[in-house]
Amino acid sequence: MRHRNAGFKLGRNTSHRRALLRNLVTSVLERDRVETTVAKAKAVRPHVEKMITLGKKGDVHSRRQALAFLTNDEVVTRLFNVVAPRYGDRQGGYLRIVRTGFQQGDGAEKAFIELLGAEKELEAKRQKRADTKAKKRAELEKQLEEAKKEEETKGGEEAA
């Protein structure tokens, strides 16, 4: 019986599990969206919500508590300046878990864990990535055209 044994073990010992959860929380707050397994997503949800609640408080003690848990100082700054103000009028429920399919190797169910209201930032990141790809593709095509022109001019000089 598992009476009064709350939480997910995730097949890891205590220190490994704590490190995993700290890293996942840091990644979610840094990137707004992370793909992981459903079990890990469900395990990390309360920790992320607690960090956002600390960010909403905004005092020095809350910042120090967040610094003690999160692995990156820049993420703490982003939490207090960008992420927490987004949820000023909301009383919890800051995350969404979207199931995406199954993992290739062991068949574990995969999911995205993402912050609500981050769609604008994620779309801006996607657009920036698409613009960068288009720019690289245009540069590559330009280089290929220049190489073809050089080939043609060399071929014309040899024939003459």
Beta strands, then each sheet from edge to edge (+ up, - down):
strand 1: 33-37
strand 2: 95-102
strand 3: 109-115
sheet 1: 1+ 3- 2+
end
